[in-house]
Amino acid sequence: MSIVVMKFGGSSVANPERIRRVARRVGEAQDEGHQVVVIVSAMGDTTDDLIMLSRELSARPSRREMDMLLSTGEQQSIALLAIALHEYGYKAISLTGLQAGYNTDGTYAVSRICNIDSSRVRKELDEGNIVVVAGFQGLSPNGDITTLGRGGSDTSAVAMAIELQADMCEIYTDVDGVYTADPRLVKSALKLNTISYDEMLEMAAMGAGVLHPRSVELAKQYGMTLHVRTSFDHRLGTIVQEVTDMNGELEKEMVVAGVAHDMSVLRATLFNVPDQPGLASTVFGRLAQDKVNVDMIIQGSKTSDDKQNLSFISARTDADKIEQALGEMVAGGLGEKFELDDSIAKVSVVGAGMISRPGVAAKTFEVISSLGINIDMISTSEIKISCIVPEADAAKAVRALHEAFLG
């Protein structure tokens, strides 16, 4: 009997009617002869509501207590879904991440999964239960609840699918697959039937919100096929897998797989930093201590007094940690001042076909400049070109780039 892992996001379980719909969908999978494990996120905006509630009590709440608080959102969802399944006549049991065997590295707010002891999950499956598991959470080495960060339920689902050797991990969202651009922004965006791990990883990292980058990275590492689809009907979505059948025709057609954008970034600049060996190591080592992920980095040219500016891109959600870290550096003489700018956005063109097709970068820059938009920073890889532009111009740039490459 095959095992199916199904993950449902917050929008899919946002209210009782949607929970009933998910319960019917999950029940159908068991009726088809599968053993079913369901990974569930918190209902709707529950996580955001809990964060706002905590901020009414403290501007900088303890990370440990925040993990304790936020983990309750998923626990509500799993219990409610199990109740709905019982009502439809199915055997079901809800398990927290701890009960399901997720062991983490113990870092509050952004934990990583070290391993899964799936013995309880397997026992419940063997007893005929649909197992409903809380995503986003696990148990630290010292016995504390820790959370995996935003999008952590995707990672929870992929990790469980790998542990159980499932045939596929199905990710259910409020959209029916992966599109060549955000369909809310680009009306002509097309749904992709398949996409490679590398392309999906770049799309996810560049702002496409369908899958979290960590989940795609994990799926690629272990060769777990993902199926991104909607929870609102039975249409096929987008398969994310290793693409090996890339004949010449396909390579020509799919030079660019999509255009992504991220409106949730900020640029941090440390001004007049001494030009000396080890400077970058000191700055980014300090940020790494607080689990701040850094994207693009630009080190400016030296001034007459052998000083320079250092800029980087990161998530706006890390603004407090960045401000504290850079403030400490300035206080310690490592730079004269710092500045955070959240009026920017990242726009990216992604496609495995770029590897063998020159001119994509030139065309990207040409399209953006033709709109009178100034590019502040540029980052490239074999299959992606990212540009930092003013946030007010991002939507216009995305539409123009999509039309130029995929229209």
HUCOR-V425929 format. One record per backbone hydrogen bond with DSSP energy under -0.5 kcal/mol. NH is the residue of the N-H (numbers start at 0). CO is the residue of the C=O. Records with the same first field share a line. If there is no record, write none. Layout:
# HUCOR-V425929
NH = CO + CO
This chain:
# HUCOR-V425929
3 = 34
4 = 167
5 = 3 + 36
6 = 169
7 = 38
8 = 171
11 = 8
12 = 8 + 9
13 = 10
18 = 14
19 = 15
20 = 16
21 = 17
22 = 18
23 = 19
24 = 20
25 = 21
26 = 22
27 = 23
28 = 24
29 = 25
30 = 26
31 = 27
32 = 29
33 = 28
34 = 1
36 = 3
37 = 130
38 = 5
39 = 132
40 = 7
42 = 72
43 = 9
45 = 42
48 = 44
49 = 45
50 = 46
51 = 47
52 = 48
53 = 49
54 = 50
55 = 51 + 52
56 = 53
57 = 53
60 = 57
65 = 61
66 = 62
67 = 63
68 = 64
69 = 65
70 = 66
71 = 68
72 = 69
73 = 69
74 = 70
75 = 71
76 = 72
77 = 73
78 = 74
79 = 75
80 = 76
81 = 77
82 = 78
83 = 79
84 = 80
85 = 81
86 = 82
87 = 83
88 = 85
89 = 84
92 = 129
94 = 131
99 = 95
100 = 97
101 = 96
102 = 100 + 114
103 = 138
104 = 111
107 = 105
109 = 107
110 = 146
113 = 102
114 = 102
116 = 100
117 = 115
119 = 116
121 = 117
122 = 118
123 = 119
124 = 120
125 = 121
126 = 122
127 = 124
128 = 123
129 = 90
130 = 35 + 128
131 = 92 + 129
132 = 37 + 130
133 = 94
134 = 39 + 132
135 = 151
137 = 145
138 = 101
139 = 143
142 = 139
145 = 137
147 = 135
151 = 148
153 = 150
154 = 150
155 = 151
156 = 152
157 = 153
158 = 154
159 = 155
160 = 156
161 = 157
162 = 158
163 = 159
164 = 161
165 = 160
166 = 2
168 = 224
169 = 4 + 167
170 = 168 + 226
171 = 6 + 169
172 = 174 + 228
179 = 189
182 = 180
184 = 181
185 = 181
186 = 184
188 = 185
191 = 177
194 = 238
196 = 240
199 = 195
200 = 196
201 = 197
202 = 198
203 = 199
204 = 200
205 = 201
206 = 203
207 = 202
208 = 206
210 = 207
214 = 211
215 = 211
216 = 212
217 = 213
218 = 214
219 = 215
220 = 216
221 = 217
222 = 218
223 = 218
224 = 222
225 = 239
226 = 168
227 = 237
228 = 170 + 226
230 = 172
237 = 227
238 = 192
239 = 225 + 237
240 = 194 + 238
243 = 241
245 = 243
246 = 244
250 = 246
251 = 247
252 = 248
253 = 249
254 = 251
256 = 349
257 = 349
258 = 179
259 = 347
261 = 345
265 = 313
266 = 340
267 = 311
268 = 338
269 = 309
270 = 268 + 336
272 = 307
274 = 305
275 = 273
278 = 275
281 = 277
282 = 278
283 = 279
284 = 280
285 = 281
286 = 282
287 = 283
288 = 284
289 = 285 + 286
290 = 287
291 = 286
292 = 290
294 = 312
297 = 310
299 = 297 + 308
302 = 306
305 = 302
307 = 272
309 = 269
310 = 297
311 = 267
312 = 295
313 = 265
315 = 263
317 = 314
318 = 315
321 = 317
322 = 318
323 = 319
324 = 320
325 = 321
326 = 322
327 = 323
328 = 324
329 = 325
330 = 326
331 = 327
332 = 329
333 = 328
334 = 332
335 = 270
336 = 270
338 = 268
340 = 266
341 = 339
344 = 388
345 = 261
346 = 386
347 = 259
348 = 384
349 = 257
350 = 382
352 = 253
353 = 254 + 350
354 = 351
355 = 352
356 = 353
357 = 355
359 = 356
362 = 358
363 = 359
364 = 360
365 = 361
366 = 362
367 = 363
368 = 364
369 = 365
370 = 366 + 367
371 = 368
372 = 367
375 = 373 + 387
376 = 387
378 = 385
380 = 383
383 = 380
384 = 348
385 = 378
386 = 346
387 = 376
388 = 344 + 386
390 = 342
392 = 389
393 = 389 + 390
396 = 392
397 = 393
398 = 394
399 = 395
400 = 396
401 = 397
402 = 398
403 = 399
404 = 400
405 = 401
406 = 401 + 402
